[in-house]
Each structure stands twice: as C-alpha cells, then as structure tokens.
Amino acid sequence: MKPKLPLKRAIAYATGQLGWALVIGIIINYLVYFYLPPGGAGLPRLIPEVYFFGFISIIGLITMGGRLLDAVTDPWIASLSDRSGARMGRRKAFMAAGGLPMVVLMFLVFNPPHAESISFNLVWLSVSVLLFYIAFTSYNVPYTALVAELGHNPQERLNLCTYISVTYFLGTVIAAQAPVLFGIVEDMFGLSRVEAVQTTFGLLGLVALVCLYVPVFLVDENKYSAGEPSSTPLLESLRLTFRSRQFVIFALSDLVYWIFMTILQTGLIYYVTVLLRQPEDFYSFLFILMMGGSFICYPLVNLVAKKTGKKPVLLFSLALFSLALLLTTQAGLDWIPLPLAMQGYVLVFLAFFPLAAYGILPNAIVADLAENDSLRTGSHREAIYFGARNFMMKLGQMIAMLVFTSLLVFGRDVGDDLGVRLTSLAGVAFCILSLVFLYLYKEKRVLAESARLKEEAGERHDI
C-alpha cells in the first residue's frame, strides 16, 4: 500500500494546475479579443476578417482546428502515459517534456513577427495554435491522471480536487488581470497597446513556467502513486473506456458543459464592455470577484458533496448557470431597473457556487470512474479516462469557439450587440442540455459497485 500524499506534497502537486490554468486562461480569454477586437480596444487588425457562408469566421475555424487536433491527441498521449515505464514516473516524464513548450507557444500565439502582413499572421496563428494544444495536452492529461493515483480513496481524491481547484482559481484570476497589466506596462515602458499586451503575456508566462515544474521536482510519483503501467493498446483502451455506460453519460454532460462554459468565459469581456458598457478594468474586477466568490464556496462544495453526493451539487449548479446566462441575454437593456454595474454584480454572484462545484467535482467523478474500471478489469488505465474526458472537453471548447465567433457576425459593438446577446442565449440552451445528461448519470451505482469490488478483493487477499 502506497503512503498517503502529505499536505505539503499535495500543495506542490496543485501548484502545477496554477501554471497551466494561467496559460490556458490567457489563450481562452484573449485569443479572440486580440485578433478580433471590438471597437475602442486600441488593437489593430492582424488577420483577415473573413466569414465563410456569411457567418463562420476564419479565427473560429483556426481555434476549432487547434482544439480538434488537441482533442484527437488526448487519448494518444493518455495511452502513451498509461503504458510508460519512465524511471521518474509515467506521468512526470510527460509533464517535464510538455511544460516549457506550452509556455513558449502561448507567447508565440500573440507574437506574429510581421505585424503588417495579414496573410502571414494567419499562417503564424494557425501553426502556433495547433502546436500549443499538442504541448498543452502533453502536460495536462498526465497531470490530471495523477488525481486518481495520488488519491487512494474518494475522500482523498475529493480533497486533492479541492486543492487543485484553489490553484486553478489563482491561475484564472491572474490571467484575468491582464487588461489591468496592459495599461501599467504600456505606461511604464512607453509601449504601444499591442506591445504592452505581448509583454504582459510574456511576463505571465514566466510565472506559469515556474509553477508548471514545481510538481515535477517536488512530488515523488513512484513513492505516492498507486498506479502501475498498463499493457493495453490505445484502441483497445479507448474501446474499454467508452464501454462504460456511466462514463459516456457523464462525458456527454461534460461535453455540453464545456460548450456553454467556453462561451461564457470567452464572452465575459464582451458582456462587460459591450452589453454593460463598462471599461476593461471593470471586467478584471468582476472576474476577480467571481473567482473570489467561488473560492469562498470551495469548503461548502466539499462539505455538501460529501453529504449528498457530487451529482446533486452539479445539478443545482447547472440550474444557477442557466439563470445567470438567461439574465445575461437581457443585460444593459433599458427595462432593467438596476444600474449597469450592479447588473454585472448580480450575474457574477449567481456564478459563485456553480464555478466552485465545477472546479472541484468533475475530476473527482472521473477519478471514481477510473478506479471503478481498474477494479473491474485489473488494468490501471487512469490517464485514458482523463484523456477521454479532455477529448470531450476540448471538443466542447472547439464547438463553442465556432459558435461564439460565428454569432459575433450579427453585432459585437455597443449599440450593435445582437451577436453578443445571441452567444449568451446559445449558452442557456447548452446549459440545459448538460443538465439533462447529468440527470441520467448513476453516481450511487458506480460508488456502490466500487465498494463491493474492494471488499471482495480484500476477502480474497485475506484468504
């Protein structure tokens, strides 16, 4: 039996999530904003503003292609990690190889070398986005697989998921401060707006790089991980994973969740600056408030989930998300009696608890399902479960970016905001669909079966 992961090592492990949350937060929050800025952002036109069939934007296709490649490589990287026999640990070897390229490629995404060449920028963006997501997968999938291996029971896994949710919160909050830093860097160094944005992302990338390698150097995977290398080939491993009916149901709910969440995350800066007609720094403040409120809710989510189960907490969270997105469709309209800034506060308040719940519980559910599979089959394929979940997540993000950028063609400026409102309405529809799928997931059945299999294994061991 492997020893329990000490708290200080758990914190070291969780620090890695701060690093990749910061990097992916920059990509998700600012890629579209940088290359397809609203009026008044002070950013130039860097790529052609072309729409296919009148509504599918070229940047939507690029981001969709990046996410598609990323999604396809998830199971492949997961299978390689599951079968790895690296001496430093089958997960840490991939994390060590993926961390630096991820940060470098994030920086390159926002730094086309010939800003005056729109066609060249398009090629640069396409290639750098595709390579970024490969590097991101190489770190992220093995990293999340460790949740199932460093946590040896549901209680430990839930606690570990709580810790990494805290660091995810910190990473996303830091990423959300970029607009504030733009102005500071611009004034301090006398840079143009574009140069200030690029410098800010470079500095944040250095912070992320340090965090990414903390678990690589400070967590002994061989000492604390209960996982063992698997001999199951990729296609067979995928087939076995998707034979789990409960995993498929949860993965479908998660897929649709990531569609509406990516719409919300990408659209937040538009909702603040276009619908509520507030400055960029108010967006940063609201983001801090929203993530800070969710942070406060982490202990409550942990406590309630232990008493009621994870599924009821997530169902309630989806209901609150639906309400918040529905209200966003009406934000800034004259019939609403609240001041514009107050409307923003109401919307982020509704997101406090749901963000906390979805920051903690989905990874814990996937870890439960991975443990159930290993108990039933005797094969430790934890990474393939997280890789499959990441596949669904990135497929959802890919669909979301295509939907979001396509709807913006109907209006993305103050006074011409129909496209921005339509993105929120689409989010409502996807949120409700996610709730329907989650309702079908049988959490109690999965946990009961795992408990029975553990008991039977213990009895055989005693004999």
Legacy VTK file of the C-alpha trace (Angstrom):
# vtk DataFile Version 3.0
C-alpha trace
ASCII
DATASET POLYDATA
POINTS 463 float
0.000 0.000 0.000
1.432 3.375 -1.037
1.734 6.070 1.681
-0.763 8.925 1.804
0.360 12.063 -0.005
1.445 14.622 2.657
-0.233 18.021 2.593
2.909 19.873 1.501
3.329 17.475 -1.445
-0.347 17.858 -2.307
0.166 21.631 -2.416
3.242 21.150 -4.610
1.173 18.979 -6.953
-1.633 21.546 -7.033
0.819 24.306 -7.975
1.144 22.731 -11.416
-2.525 23.462 -12.028
-1.924 27.146 -11.302
0.636 27.135 -14.106
-1.486 25.549 -16.785
-4.639 27.409 -15.685
-2.779 30.686 -16.191
-1.569 29.684 -19.645
-4.878 28.324 -20.920
-6.703 31.256 -19.316
-4.692 33.643 -21.470
-5.452 31.655 -24.620
-9.175 31.255 -23.964
-9.845 34.740 -22.619
-7.799 36.825 -25.031
-7.138 34.996 -28.303
-10.364 36.104 -29.975
-10.191 39.505 -28.280
-6.633 40.059 -29.581
-7.296 39.024 -33.167
-10.962 40.085 -33.439
-11.161 43.096 -31.084
-14.298 45.195 -30.541
-14.223 48.852 -31.449
-12.292 51.006 -28.985
-9.946 48.227 -27.798
-6.932 50.003 -29.322
-5.776 46.864 -31.124
-5.081 46.721 -34.868
-6.391 44.319 -37.447
-3.891 41.443 -37.587
-5.729 38.829 -39.643
-8.329 38.986 -42.433
-11.865 39.373 -41.126
-13.317 36.736 -43.432
-16.574 34.844 -42.919
-17.438 31.642 -44.737
-21.100 31.164 -45.643
-21.621 34.625 -44.174
-21.162 33.677 -40.502
-18.275 31.222 -39.909
-15.231 33.337 -39.027
-11.715 32.379 -40.014
-10.463 32.708 -36.434
-13.286 30.414 -35.365
-12.018 27.807 -37.818
-8.435 28.210 -36.567
-9.358 27.773 -32.918
-11.652 24.900 -33.825
-8.810 23.211 -35.712
-6.491 23.647 -32.746
-8.996 22.145 -30.369
-9.771 19.313 -32.794
-6.098 18.337 -33.029
-5.806 18.715 -29.271
-8.841 16.510 -28.712
-7.532 13.814 -31.054
-4.129 13.738 -29.362
-5.611 13.488 -25.850
-6.308 9.724 -25.959
-2.974 9.116 -27.713
-0.958 10.986 -25.070
-3.049 9.350 -22.351
-2.339 5.870 -23.701
1.384 6.598 -24.032
1.430 7.819 -20.433
-0.539 4.790 -19.182
1.968 2.445 -20.821
5.112 4.423 -19.964
7.790 2.875 -17.798
9.813 6.085 -17.304
12.028 5.945 -14.225
10.935 9.378 -12.940
7.271 8.313 -13.199
4.972 7.645 -16.129
3.125 10.954 -15.577
6.009 13.240 -14.606
8.037 12.336 -17.706
5.339 13.811 -19.948
4.806 16.812 -17.689
8.524 17.612 -17.807
8.531 17.386 -21.600
5.380 19.481 -22.136
5.686 22.400 -19.707
8.292 24.599 -21.434
6.930 24.203 -24.994
3.442 25.060 -23.730
4.561 28.409 -22.325
6.768 29.294 -25.315
3.996 28.527 -27.786
1.456 30.547 -25.776
3.788 33.541 -26.131
4.261 32.924 -29.859
0.491 32.796 -30.465
0.310 36.501 -29.585
3.570 37.492 -31.277
3.391 37.277 -35.071
6.809 38.509 -36.284
5.435 40.562 -39.188
2.502 42.531 -37.833
1.996 44.322 -41.145
1.484 41.094 -43.111
-2.086 39.956 -42.524
-1.703 36.790 -44.599
1.494 35.757 -42.803
-0.173 36.391 -39.438
-2.917 33.990 -40.414
-0.421 31.205 -41.114
1.539 32.036 -37.937
-1.577 31.926 -35.782
-2.748 28.643 -37.289
0.553 26.822 -36.763
1.282 28.218 -33.297
-2.232 27.395 -32.025
-2.000 23.809 -33.289
1.410 23.261 -31.688
0.319 24.937 -28.448
-2.520 22.497 -27.914
-0.250 19.490 -28.500
2.139 20.771 -25.818
-0.774 21.552 -23.503
-2.101 18.000 -23.839
1.330 16.517 -23.121
1.291 18.205 -19.716
-2.381 18.351 -18.814
-3.560 14.774 -19.413
-0.828 13.024 -17.366
-1.151 15.724 -14.696
-4.881 15.179 -14.172
-4.441 11.394 -14.239
-2.410 11.720 -11.047
-5.591 12.699 -9.190
-6.769 9.087 -9.408
-3.363 7.733 -8.370
-2.223 10.118 -5.627
-5.665 9.941 -4.005
-6.223 6.404 -2.762
-9.925 6.704 -1.876
-12.881 9.006 -2.746
-12.204 11.222 0.294
-8.551 11.804 -0.626
-9.432 12.392 -4.289
-12.114 14.932 -3.363
-9.636 16.778 -1.142
-6.996 16.723 -3.858
-9.517 18.058 -6.367
-10.317 20.841 -3.903
-6.633 21.816 -3.696
-6.198 21.936 -7.461
-9.402 23.934 -7.726
-7.848 26.548 -5.452
-4.780 26.814 -7.673
-6.967 26.819 -10.788
-8.788 29.749 -9.240
-5.492 31.554 -8.641
-4.331 30.910 -12.202
-7.528 32.172 -13.790
-7.599 35.238 -11.523
-4.047 36.127 -12.507
-4.940 35.677 -16.185
-7.974 37.928 -15.716
-5.709 40.747 -14.503
-4.064 41.024 -17.903
-6.171 44.052 -19.006
-5.068 45.933 -15.890
-1.459 44.991 -16.572
-1.767 46.116 -20.211
-2.166 49.730 -19.103
0.551 49.531 -16.455
3.095 48.033 -18.852
2.075 50.456 -21.596
2.683 53.498 -19.377
5.770 52.155 -17.612
7.715 51.226 -20.742
6.160 53.582 -23.302
4.950 50.703 -25.462
2.162 50.530 -27.996
-1.024 48.713 -26.991
-0.040 45.611 -28.943
3.469 45.582 -27.452
2.027 46.026 -23.953
-0.275 43.049 -24.457
2.577 40.887 -25.733
4.929 41.915 -22.916
2.253 41.203 -20.309
1.686 37.704 -21.648
5.438 37.084 -21.687
5.762 38.037 -18.010
2.757 35.933 -17.033
4.238 33.054 -18.999
7.367 33.123 -16.827
5.218 32.862 -13.700
3.353 29.923 -15.222
6.596 28.186 -16.185
7.854 28.115 -12.603
4.538 26.734 -11.349
4.406 24.003 -14.007
7.666 22.466 -12.825
7.014 22.544 -9.076
5.263 19.121 -9.056
7.852 17.722 -11.460
10.646 18.403 -8.968
8.837 18.129 -5.620
6.354 15.217 -5.943
7.799 11.690 -5.966
5.365 9.868 -8.223
6.960 6.469 -7.648
6.591 6.843 -3.883
2.996 8.061 -3.641
1.210 6.957 -6.823
-0.844 3.772 -6.697
-0.848 3.443 -10.472
1.011 0.819 -12.468
1.920 0.757 -16.189
-0.765 -0.746 -18.407
-0.134 -3.016 -21.382
-3.464 -2.271 -23.079
-3.024 -0.764 -26.605
-4.608 2.604 -27.428
-7.609 1.453 -29.465
-8.456 -1.359 -27.063
-8.107 1.028 -24.115
-10.469 3.512 -25.764
-12.946 0.757 -26.551
-12.966 -0.409 -22.947
-13.363 3.149 -21.671
-16.337 4.005 -23.844
-17.984 0.689 -22.989
-18.624 2.199 -19.575
-22.188 3.482 -19.931
-21.893 5.738 -16.894
-18.697 7.327 -18.190
-20.287 8.004 -21.573
-23.307 9.668 -19.950
-21.132 11.857 -17.732
-18.780 12.666 -20.617
-21.700 13.866 -22.751
-22.853 16.144 -19.944
-19.288 17.395 -19.582
-19.009 17.980 -23.329
-22.041 20.251 -23.364
-20.907 21.931 -20.132
-17.678 22.974 -21.812
-19.586 24.396 -24.765
-21.545 26.847 -22.632
-18.672 27.472 -20.206
-16.304 28.413 -23.038
-18.971 30.695 -24.479
-19.307 32.325 -21.057
-15.563 32.577 -20.485
-14.791 33.961 -23.943
-17.815 36.226 -23.934
-17.373 37.765 -20.489
-15.188 40.624 -21.694
-17.767 41.353 -24.419
-20.649 41.203 -21.940
-18.905 43.746 -19.726
-17.591 46.150 -22.365
-20.409 45.893 -24.929
-23.644 44.978 -23.099
-22.888 46.740 -19.805
-20.761 49.446 -21.489
-18.099 49.298 -18.770
-14.290 49.694 -19.167
-11.901 46.741 -19.469
-10.640 47.132 -15.914
-14.204 46.572 -14.638
-14.065 43.223 -16.443
-10.902 42.388 -14.488
-12.566 43.423 -11.241
-15.682 41.351 -11.940
-13.547 38.357 -12.826
-11.677 38.632 -9.529
-14.974 38.987 -7.691
-16.460 35.986 -9.469
-13.470 33.744 -8.858
-13.056 35.044 -5.300
-16.684 34.244 -4.564
-16.261 30.749 -5.978
-13.121 30.318 -3.879
-15.104 31.105 -0.736
-17.601 28.418 -1.759
-14.984 25.647 -2.067
-15.331 24.396 1.546
-19.119 24.448 1.204
-18.978 22.414 -2.018
-16.607 19.915 -0.421
-18.863 19.545 2.638
-22.152 19.288 0.747
-20.738 16.838 -1.807
-19.593 14.500 0.977
-23.095 14.536 2.473
-25.299 14.445 -0.649
-23.007 13.133 -3.367
-21.392 15.008 -6.230
-24.228 14.709 -8.750
-26.891 16.721 -6.814
-24.414 19.553 -6.295
-23.647 19.719 -10.007
-27.343 19.627 -10.961
-28.038 22.611 -8.706
-25.033 24.396 -10.190
-26.273 23.932 -13.737
-29.620 25.425 -12.769
-27.854 28.530 -11.413
-25.668 28.780 -14.518
-28.791 28.686 -16.704
-30.327 31.556 -14.763
-27.137 33.642 -14.995
-26.836 33.145 -18.745
-30.516 33.899 -19.271
-30.147 37.190 -17.401
-27.054 37.999 -19.456
-29.163 37.996 -22.622
-31.015 41.000 -21.166
-28.025 42.794 -19.636
-27.888 46.523 -20.304
-31.423 46.838 -21.685
-33.461 49.861 -20.636
-36.263 47.895 -18.965
-33.927 46.584 -16.242
-34.132 48.978 -13.232
-30.631 48.216 -11.890
-27.579 50.341 -12.778
-25.296 48.738 -15.369
-22.502 47.975 -12.910
-24.969 46.438 -10.440
-26.236 44.109 -13.163
-22.695 42.826 -13.523
-22.505 42.143 -9.787
-25.754 40.167 -9.866
-24.556 37.988 -12.721
-21.233 37.091 -11.105
-22.929 36.431 -7.751
-25.042 33.723 -9.395
-21.848 32.079 -10.667
-20.099 31.802 -7.267
-21.317 28.365 -6.206
-21.513 26.753 -9.692
-17.916 27.685 -10.511
-16.741 26.201 -7.232
-18.683 22.992 -7.833
-17.404 22.537 -11.366
-13.904 23.434 -10.291
-13.816 20.519 -7.854
-16.270 17.743 -8.647
-15.893 16.654 -12.306
-12.295 15.462 -11.855
-13.368 13.608 -8.713
-16.156 11.886 -10.669
-13.749 10.848 -13.437
-11.334 9.531 -10.804
-14.200 7.490 -9.294
-14.995 6.060 -12.728
-11.314 5.291 -13.423
-10.999 3.473 -10.095
-14.171 1.523 -10.841
-12.694 0.451 -14.168
-9.395 -0.661 -12.627
-11.275 -2.692 -10.007
-13.395 -4.389 -12.675
-10.642 -5.051 -15.224
-7.429 -5.159 -13.180
-5.821 -2.717 -15.644
-4.640 0.688 -14.422
-5.673 2.996 -17.282
-6.358 6.181 -15.307
-4.909 8.553 -17.897
-7.123 7.243 -20.695
-10.184 8.229 -18.646
-8.867 11.739 -18.157
-7.708 11.786 -21.768
-11.183 10.800 -22.918
-12.682 13.452 -20.669
-10.251 16.010 -22.064
-11.232 14.915 -25.568
-14.860 15.724 -24.785
-13.865 18.967 -23.047
-11.824 20.194 -25.995
-14.435 19.076 -28.476
-16.881 21.212 -26.499
-14.467 24.172 -26.490
-13.948 23.734 -30.221
-17.678 23.811 -30.900
-18.066 26.785 -28.562
-15.417 28.869 -30.325
-17.039 28.182 -33.672
-20.488 29.068 -32.320
-19.241 32.164 -30.479
-17.223 33.692 -33.300
-19.955 32.888 -35.816
-22.646 34.619 -33.761
-20.490 37.745 -33.360
-21.074 38.489 -37.048
-24.557 39.681 -36.033
-23.054 42.505 -33.944
-20.270 42.883 -31.366
-20.188 46.634 -30.638
-22.080 48.968 -28.317
-25.412 49.751 -29.975
-24.943 46.852 -32.387
-24.829 43.965 -29.912
-27.237 41.320 -31.237
-24.409 38.831 -31.830
-23.132 39.182 -28.271
-26.623 38.577 -26.863
-27.093 35.546 -29.092
-23.936 33.967 -27.664
-25.452 34.095 -24.180
-28.757 32.673 -25.424
-26.877 29.785 -27.032
-25.178 29.249 -23.666
-28.567 28.840 -21.979
-29.596 26.106 -24.407
-26.355 24.155 -23.964
-26.518 24.520 -20.182
-29.974 22.947 -20.037
-28.837 20.084 -22.277
-25.881 19.416 -19.964
-28.287 19.222 -17.022
-30.414 16.616 -18.828
-27.413 14.356 -19.484
-26.109 14.707 -15.930
-29.504 13.705 -14.528
-29.061 10.314 -16.249
-25.689 9.613 -14.566
-25.936 6.959 -11.784
-23.342 8.086 -9.253
-24.556 5.909 -6.373
-24.430 2.789 -8.545
-20.782 3.438 -9.526
-19.617 4.027 -5.944
-21.540 1.040 -4.587
-20.005 -1.271 -7.195
-16.502 0.006 -6.396
-17.040 -0.542 -2.674
-18.272 -4.105 -3.318
-15.295 -4.925 -5.570
-12.854 -3.559 -2.979
-14.476 -5.677 -0.284
-14.292 -8.802 -2.451
-10.631 -8.098 -3.274
-9.895 -7.712 0.448
-11.579 -11.013 1.226
-9.514 -12.795 -1.442
-6.370 -11.235 -0.021
-7.244 -12.477 3.492
-7.719 -15.999 2.155
LINES 1 464
463 0 1 2 3 4 5 6 7 8 9 10 11 12 13 14 15 16 17 18 19 20 21 22 23 24 25 26 27 28 29 30 31 32 33 34 35 36 37 38 39 40 41 42 43 44 45 46 47 48 49 50 51 52 53 54 55 56 57 58 59 60 61 62 63 64 65 66 67 68 69 70 71 72 73 74 75 76 77 78 79 80 81 82 83 84 85 86 87 88 89 90 91 92 93 94 95 96 97 98 99 100 101 102 103 104 105 106 107 108 109 110 111 112 113 114 115 116 117 118 119 120 121 122 123 124 125 126 127 128 129 130 131 132 133 134 135 136 137 138 139 140 141 142 143 144 145 146 147 148 149 150 151 152 153 154 155 156 157 158 159 160 161 162 163 164 165 166 167 168 169 170 171 172 173 174 175 176 177 178 179 180 181 182 183 184 185 186 187 188 189 190 191 192 193 194 195 196 197 198 199 200 201 202 203 204 205 206 207 208 209 210 211 212 213 214 215 216 217 218 219 220 221 222 223 224 225 226 227 228 229 230 231 232 233 234 235 236 237 238 239 240 241 242 243 244 245 246 247 248 249 250 251 252 253 254 255 256 257 258 259 260 261 262 263 264 265 266 267 268 269 270 271 272 273 274 275 276 277 278 279 280 281 282 283 284 285 286 287 288 289 290 291 292 293 294 295 296 297 298 299 300 301 302 303 304 305 306 307 308 309 310 311 312 313 314 315 316 317 318 319 320 321 322 323 324 325 326 327 328 329 330 331 332 333 334 335 336 337 338 339 340 341 342 343 344 345 346 347 348 349 350 351 352 353 354 355 356 357 358 359 360 361 362 363 364 365 366 367 368 369 370 371 372 373 374 375 376 377 378 379 380 381 382 383 384 385 386 387 388 389 390 391 392 393 394 395 396 397 398 399 400 401 402 403 404 405 406 407 408 409 410 411 412 413 414 415 416 417 418 419 420 421 422 423 424 425 426 427 428 429 430 431 432 433 434 435 436 437 438 439 440 441 442 443 444 445 446 447 448 449 450 451 452 453 454 455 456 457 458 459 460 461 462
